[in-house]
Amino acid sequence: MNFKETILFQLKSSGKSLGIELSNYIKEIKETLTEYSKQAYSKARMKIKYEGYIELNDALLKEYYNNEYKRYKSYRLLGEDGSDIHLQHGEEIRKEFGSINKNKNMVNASKSTVVYDLLNHLVIDSKLNRHSVSERECAIEQLKKLKEEGKQKKDILVADRGFPSLEMFIELEKMGYDFVIRYSGNNFLRETISLVNSSENDKTIEISLRNGSRREENKAIKAHLRQGYSETIKLRILKIELPKGTTEYLITSLIDKEEFGIEDFKLIYNYRWNEETYFDFQKNVMHIEDFTGKTVESIKQDYYSKILVGNLHSLIVADAQKEVDEEIKNKPKLKYKKYKVNKNITFGLMKESIYNLLNEDNNNWQKEYEALVQEAKKFTNAVRENRSYPRKKKGNLKYPLNKKRAF
């Protein structure tokens, strides 16, 4: 197994015993090897830097965004969020990433932060951080990286209640990102409180960066002011009544009420759910916490290689879904109006075909890709819109019927 074969093996690995994985892989690539030890593979993989998988993912994204892609009113919608990733035991890993708790039963863990294209279902940037890290600081760092590397588009950042702060708004404005961020009505900036008890649902406010002792003492705000940033920031706040009677508060840099009405913000923030769905897929289908090594380097290799594989899978699903949607238009007698490609099954199908799809010696990779798209179309689920049923708890099964592994 040379450099290329080692990378392809890691991309194809599905979490089975390493011995079985190696045996099956060598049979597939028709090598004449009579044996190949787990120790030899582990030694070989340590010669590969995890950054290589990041570069491969960047190359994939660069090619993708050179073509037409989905936007909302000419904007790309980016979600930013974090998720806990449980890690292997070990002191080296704990020193690098930290742990969830501090008692003797502590679990090693990292904070995975992801910048996600909400409409095109692609991970734009991801990072394994220390578990104790601030998600806001990670978001600013990742968005700065996109800007510095020339990957920034005409973007709107969409984020939940863990992200709003004056420092965050200033950083985003300075970098040229628009944003739509949810905040907690009363428990936020005093300038936003007037909307809570009023009959208004859409209001533009101006916030002073010097008004109040906490703002005057804030080191980050003081630094921005010293650099010549304006003493005020103009924002728009919205109050949205949800169908179940709850109220949602949003704060945004999109001031123009003619370009963006309240219905637009309902849609934009609702798209944030796509990132939550991705995290669920990442953990329960991709099994991103199923690591194949006990070193910091092997953990990073596994993590970033799965990010790459997940993006490749998204492209296959998107092409299959496009064809499914077109075919449904010509079948008006179907019971349901929408059918969605089953991502669990298609991920398993793709993992089995990665060697043929990515092998540089394969001159028919486009044929292989199209075959996967056509196979994915066979597995769809009906979309039952506006469903709302009470959840029935039946106890935890070790192997539930609705959560079978696809690989």
C-alpha positions as CSV (number, residue, x, y, z in Angstrom):
1,M,0.0,0.0,0.0
2,N,1.6,3.2,-1.2
3,F,0.7,6.8,-0.3
4,K,-2.4,6.9,-2.5
5,E,-3.6,3.4,-1.4
6,T,-3.2,4.4,2.3
7,I,-5.3,7.5,1.8
8,L,-8.0,5.7,-0.2
9,F,-8.1,3.0,2.5
10,Q,-8.8,5.5,5.2
11,L,-11.5,7.2,3.2
12,K,-13.2,3.8,2.6
13,S,-12.9,2.5,6.2
14,S,-16.2,1.8,7.7
15,G,-15.4,1.0,11.4
16,K,-15.1,-2.7,11.2
17,S,-12.1,-4.6,12.7
18,L,-8.9,-3.2,11.1
19,G,-7.8,-6.7,10.2
20,I,-11.1,-7.4,8.3
21,E,-10.9,-3.9,6.6
22,L,-7.4,-4.5,5.4
23,S,-8.2,-8.0,4.1
24,N,-11.3,-6.8,2.2
25,Y,-9.5,-3.8,0.8
26,I,-6.5,-5.7,-0.5
27,K,-8.9,-8.2,-2.2
28,E,-10.7,-5.2,-3.8
29,I,-7.6,-3.6,-5.3
30,K,-6.4,-7.0,-6.5
31,E,-3.0,-6.7,-5.0
32,T,-0.7,-9.7,-4.9
33,L,0.2,-9.2,-1.2
34,T,-0.1,-12.4,0.8
35,E,-0.3,-10.4,4.1
36,Y,-0.3,-6.9,5.4
37,S,-0.3,-6.3,9.2
38,K,-2.2,-3.8,11.2
39,Q,1.0,-2.6,12.6
40,A,2.4,-1.9,9.1
41,Y,-0.7,0.1,8.2
42,S,-0.6,2.1,11.5
43,K,3.1,2.9,10.8
44,A,2.3,4.0,7.2
45,R,-0.6,6.3,8.1
46,M,1.6,8.2,10.5
47,K,3.6,9.4,7.5
48,I,0.6,11.2,6.3
49,K,-0.4,14.6,7.7
50,Y,-4.1,15.2,8.6
51,E,-3.8,18.6,6.8
52,G,-3.8,16.6,3.5
53,Y,-7.5,15.8,3.9
54,I,-8.3,19.5,4.6
55,E,-6.5,20.4,1.3
56,L,-8.4,17.7,-0.6
57,N,-11.7,19.1,0.8
58,D,-10.6,22.6,-0.2
59,A,-9.9,21.4,-3.7
60,L,-13.4,19.8,-3.9
61,L,-15.1,23.0,-2.7
62,K,-13.1,25.3,-5.0
63,E,-14.2,23.2,-8.0
64,Y,-17.8,23.2,-6.8
65,Y,-18.1,27.0,-6.3
66,N,-16.6,27.7,-9.7
67,N,-20.0,26.5,-11.0
68,E,-23.6,27.6,-10.3
69,Y,-24.8,26.8,-6.7
70,K,-27.9,27.5,-4.6
71,R,-28.3,31.0,-3.1
72,Y,-30.9,33.0,-1.3
73,K,-31.5,36.3,-3.1
74,S,-27.9,36.2,-4.4
75,Y,-26.5,35.4,-0.9
76,R,-24.8,32.2,0.3
77,L,-26.3,31.1,3.6
78,L,-23.6,29.9,6.1
79,G,-24.5,28.2,9.4
80,E,-22.0,28.2,12.3
81,D,-22.4,25.8,15.2
82,G,-20.4,23.5,17.5
83,S,-20.8,19.9,18.7
84,D,-19.1,17.8,21.4
85,I,-17.0,15.0,20.0
86,H,-16.2,12.2,22.4
87,L,-12.6,10.9,22.0
88,Q,-10.5,7.9,22.9
89,H,-9.0,7.6,26.3
90,G,-5.4,8.7,26.9
91,E,-3.4,11.4,28.5
92,E,-1.9,12.7,25.3
93,I,-5.4,13.2,23.9
94,R,-6.6,14.9,27.1
95,K,-3.7,17.3,27.0
96,E,-4.5,18.3,23.4
97,F,-8.3,18.5,23.6
98,G,-9.5,18.4,27.2
99,S,-12.4,16.6,28.7
100,I,-16.1,17.0,29.5
101,N,-15.8,16.8,33.2
102,K,-13.1,16.9,35.9
103,N,-13.9,13.8,38.0
104,K,-12.1,10.5,37.8
105,N,-14.6,9.2,35.2
106,M,-13.8,12.1,32.8
107,V,-14.4,11.6,29.1
108,N,-11.9,13.0,26.6
109,A,-13.7,15.3,24.2
110,S,-13.2,18.0,21.6
111,K,-15.5,20.8,20.4
112,S,-16.1,20.4,16.7
113,T,-17.0,23.8,15.1
114,V,-18.4,23.8,11.6
115,V,-19.1,26.5,9.0
116,Y,-21.9,24.9,6.9
117,D,-23.5,25.9,3.5
118,L,-27.1,25.6,4.5
119,L,-28.5,25.4,1.0
120,N,-25.9,23.3,-0.7
121,H,-25.3,21.0,2.3
122,L,-21.5,21.3,2.3
123,V,-19.0,21.8,5.1
124,I,-17.0,24.9,4.2
125,D,-14.7,24.8,7.2
126,S,-14.4,22.6,10.2
127,K,-12.1,22.4,13.2
128,L,-11.4,20.1,16.2
129,N,-10.8,22.5,19.1
130,R,-10.2,22.1,22.8
131,H,-13.5,21.2,24.5
132,S,-13.5,24.4,26.7
133,V,-13.1,26.8,23.7
134,S,-15.5,29.7,23.1
135,E,-17.7,28.9,20.1
136,R,-17.9,32.7,19.3
137,E,-14.1,32.9,19.2
138,C,-14.0,29.8,17.0
139,A,-16.6,31.3,14.6
140,I,-14.6,34.5,14.2
141,E,-11.4,32.6,13.6
142,Q,-13.0,30.4,11.0
143,L,-14.7,33.2,9.2
144,K,-11.5,35.2,9.2
145,K,-9.7,32.2,7.6
146,L,-12.3,32.0,4.8
147,K,-11.8,35.7,4.1
148,E,-8.0,35.5,4.1
149,E,-8.0,32.5,1.9
150,G,-10.3,34.1,-0.7
151,K,-13.2,31.7,0.1
152,Q,-15.7,34.4,1.2
153,K,-18.7,35.0,-1.0
154,K,-21.7,37.3,-0.6
155,D,-22.5,35.5,2.7
156,I,-25.1,35.7,5.4
157,L,-24.1,34.0,8.7
158,V,-27.0,32.2,10.4
159,A,-26.5,31.3,14.1
160,D,-28.4,30.4,17.2
161,R,-28.6,31.9,20.7
162,G,-25.1,31.0,21.7
163,F,-23.5,33.5,19.3
164,P,-24.9,37.0,19.7
165,S,-22.7,39.7,21.3
166,L,-21.6,43.2,20.4
167,E,-18.0,42.0,19.8
168,M,-19.3,39.3,17.4
169,F,-21.4,41.9,15.5
170,I,-18.4,44.3,15.2
171,E,-16.1,41.5,13.9
172,L,-18.7,40.3,11.3
173,E,-19.3,43.8,10.1
174,K,-15.6,44.5,9.8
175,M,-15.1,41.3,7.8
176,G,-18.0,42.1,5.5
177,Y,-20.3,39.3,6.6
178,D,-24.0,39.9,7.0
179,F,-25.8,37.9,9.7
180,V,-29.1,36.7,11.1
181,I,-28.7,35.5,14.7
182,R,-31.2,34.5,17.3
183,Y,-31.2,36.1,20.7
184,S,-33.1,35.7,24.0
185,G,-35.7,38.6,24.2
186,N,-35.2,40.2,27.7
187,N,-31.7,38.7,28.4
188,F,-29.7,40.6,25.9
189,L,-28.8,44.2,25.1
190,R,-30.9,46.9,26.7
191,E,-31.6,48.5,23.4
192,T,-33.4,45.3,22.3
193,I,-35.8,45.1,25.3
194,S,-38.2,47.7,23.9
195,L,-39.4,45.2,21.2
196,V,-40.4,42.5,23.7
197,N,-43.4,44.2,25.2
198,S,-44.4,46.4,22.3
199,S,-46.8,45.7,19.4
200,E,-43.9,46.1,16.9
201,N,-42.3,43.1,15.3
202,D,-39.6,44.8,13.2
203,K,-37.5,47.6,14.4
204,T,-34.1,49.3,13.5
205,I,-32.0,50.3,16.5
206,E,-28.7,52.1,17.0
207,I,-26.4,50.7,19.7
208,S,-23.8,52.9,21.4
209,L,-20.5,51.2,22.1
210,R,-19.6,53.6,24.8
211,N,-22.9,53.8,26.7
212,G,-22.6,51.7,29.9
213,S,-19.7,50.7,32.2
214,R,-19.6,47.1,30.9
215,R,-19.1,48.3,27.4
216,E,-16.5,50.9,28.4
217,E,-14.5,48.3,30.2
218,N,-14.8,45.7,27.4
219,K,-11.2,45.2,26.1
220,A,-12.4,43.9,22.7
221,I,-14.7,46.9,22.1
222,K,-12.1,49.4,23.3
223,A,-9.6,47.9,20.9
224,H,-12.0,48.3,18.0
225,L,-12.7,51.9,18.9
226,R,-9.0,52.6,19.1
227,Q,-8.7,51.3,15.6
228,G,-11.2,53.8,14.4
229,Y,-14.4,51.8,14.5
230,S,-17.6,53.9,14.7
231,E,-19.0,54.5,18.2
232,T,-22.4,53.2,17.2
233,I,-23.6,50.1,15.3
234,K,-27.0,50.0,13.5
235,L,-28.9,46.8,13.6
236,R,-32.4,45.4,13.0
237,I,-34.4,43.4,15.5
238,L,-37.4,41.2,14.7
239,K,-40.1,39.4,16.8
240,I,-41.5,36.3,15.1
241,E,-44.5,34.4,16.4
242,L,-44.1,30.7,15.8
243,P,-47.0,28.3,15.0
244,K,-46.9,26.6,18.5
245,G,-47.3,30.0,20.3
246,T,-43.6,30.7,21.1
247,T,-41.8,33.8,20.1
248,E,-38.5,34.0,18.4
249,Y,-36.2,37.0,18.4
250,L,-33.7,37.7,15.7
251,I,-31.0,40.4,15.3
252,T,-29.6,41.1,11.8
253,S,-27.3,43.4,9.8
254,L,-29.8,43.3,6.9
255,I,-31.5,46.7,7.4
256,D,-33.2,47.1,4.0
257,K,-36.9,46.2,4.7
258,E,-37.7,46.2,1.0
259,E,-35.1,43.6,0.2
260,F,-35.8,41.5,3.3
261,G,-39.2,41.2,4.9
262,I,-40.2,39.2,7.9
263,E,-41.1,36.2,5.8
264,D,-37.6,36.2,4.5
265,F,-36.1,36.0,8.0
266,K,-38.5,33.1,8.9
267,L,-37.1,31.1,5.9
268,I,-33.5,32.1,6.4
269,Y,-33.4,31.1,10.1
270,N,-35.4,28.0,9.4
271,Y,-32.6,26.9,7.0
272,R,-30.3,26.7,10.1
273,W,-32.0,23.4,10.9
274,N,-30.0,21.9,8.0
275,E,-26.9,22.2,10.1
276,E,-28.5,20.5,13.0
277,T,-29.5,17.7,10.7
278,Y,-26.0,17.5,9.4
279,F,-24.6,17.0,13.0
280,D,-27.1,14.2,13.5
281,F,-26.0,12.6,10.2
282,Q,-22.4,13.1,11.1
283,K,-22.7,11.2,14.4
284,N,-25.3,8.5,13.7
285,V,-24.6,7.7,10.0
286,M,-20.9,8.7,9.4
287,H,-20.0,7.7,13.0
288,I,-17.5,10.5,13.3
289,E,-16.7,9.5,16.9
290,D,-15.7,5.9,15.8
291,F,-11.9,6.5,15.7
292,T,-9.4,4.0,14.4
293,G,-6.3,5.2,16.4
294,K,-5.3,6.4,19.9
295,T,-3.0,9.3,18.9
296,V,-3.8,12.9,18.4
297,E,-2.7,12.6,14.7
298,S,-4.9,9.6,14.0
299,I,-7.9,11.3,15.5
300,K,-7.4,14.3,13.3
301,Q,-6.9,12.1,10.3
302,D,-10.2,10.3,11.0
303,Y,-12.1,13.5,11.6
304,Y,-11.0,15.5,8.6
305,S,-11.1,12.5,6.2
306,K,-14.8,11.9,7.2
307,I,-15.6,15.6,6.6
308,L,-14.2,15.1,3.0
309,V,-16.2,11.9,2.5
310,G,-19.4,13.6,3.9
311,N,-19.0,16.4,1.3
312,L,-18.5,14.0,-1.5
313,H,-21.7,12.2,-0.4
314,S,-23.6,15.5,-0.4
315,L,-22.8,16.1,-4.0
316,I,-24.1,12.6,-5.0
317,V,-27.3,13.1,-3.0
318,A,-27.8,16.6,-4.5
319,D,-27.5,15.3,-8.1
320,A,-29.8,12.3,-7.3
321,Q,-32.4,14.6,-5.6
322,K,-32.4,16.9,-8.6
323,E,-33.3,14.0,-10.9
324,V,-35.9,12.6,-8.4
325,D,-37.6,16.1,-8.2
326,E,-37.8,16.3,-12.0
327,E,-39.3,12.8,-12.3
328,I,-41.9,13.5,-9.7
329,K,-43.1,16.5,-11.7
330,N,-44.2,14.1,-14.4
331,K,-46.0,11.8,-12.0
332,P,-49.0,13.8,-10.6
333,K,-50.8,10.7,-9.3
334,L,-48.2,9.9,-6.7
335,K,-49.5,9.8,-3.1
336,Y,-47.0,12.4,-1.9
337,K,-45.8,15.6,-3.6
338,K,-42.2,15.2,-2.4
339,Y,-39.8,12.4,-2.1
340,K,-36.4,12.6,-0.4
341,V,-33.2,10.6,-1.2
342,N,-32.4,8.3,1.8
343,K,-29.0,9.6,3.0
344,N,-28.3,6.6,5.3
345,I,-28.5,4.1,2.5
346,T,-26.7,6.2,-0.1
347,F,-23.8,6.9,2.3
348,G,-23.3,3.1,2.6
349,L,-23.4,2.7,-1.1
350,M,-20.9,5.4,-1.7
351,K,-18.4,4.1,0.9
352,E,-18.4,0.8,-0.9
353,S,-17.5,2.5,-4.2
354,I,-14.9,5.0,-3.0
355,Y,-11.9,3.2,-4.4
356,N,-13.3,3.1,-7.9
357,L,-14.6,6.6,-7.7
358,L,-11.4,8.3,-6.5
359,N,-8.6,6.1,-7.9
360,E,-6.6,8.3,-10.3
361,D,-6.0,5.2,-12.5
362,N,-9.7,4.9,-13.1
363,N,-10.5,6.7,-16.4
364,N,-14.2,6.0,-15.9
365,W,-14.7,7.8,-12.6
366,Q,-17.6,9.9,-14.2
367,K,-19.3,6.7,-15.1
368,E,-18.8,5.4,-11.6
369,Y,-20.2,8.7,-10.2
370,E,-23.3,8.6,-12.4
371,A,-23.9,5.0,-11.4
372,L,-23.9,6.0,-7.8
373,V,-26.4,8.8,-8.6
374,Q,-28.7,6.4,-10.4
375,E,-28.4,3.9,-7.5
376,A,-29.2,6.6,-5.0
377,K,-32.4,7.5,-6.8
378,K,-33.8,4.0,-6.0
379,F,-33.9,4.8,-2.3
380,T,-36.3,7.6,-1.4
381,N,-38.6,8.4,1.5
382,A,-41.9,10.3,1.2
383,V,-41.9,13.8,2.7
384,R,-45.0,14.2,4.9
385,E,-45.2,17.9,5.3
386,N,-46.6,19.6,8.4
387,R,-46.5,16.4,10.4
388,S,-46.6,16.7,14.2
389,Y,-47.1,13.7,16.4
390,P,-46.3,13.3,20.1
391,R,-43.2,11.3,20.7
392,K,-43.8,7.9,22.2
393,K,-41.1,6.7,24.5
394,K,-40.8,2.9,24.3
395,G,-37.5,2.4,26.1
396,N,-34.0,2.3,24.7
397,L,-33.2,-0.6,22.4
398,K,-29.6,-1.6,21.8
399,Y,-30.4,-2.2,18.1
400,P,-33.5,-0.2,17.1
401,L,-35.1,-1.0,13.7
402,N,-35.1,2.7,12.6
403,K,-31.3,3.1,13.2
404,K,-29.6,0.4,11.3
405,R,-26.0,1.0,10.0
406,A,-25.7,1.3,6.3
407,F,-22.1,0.0,6.2
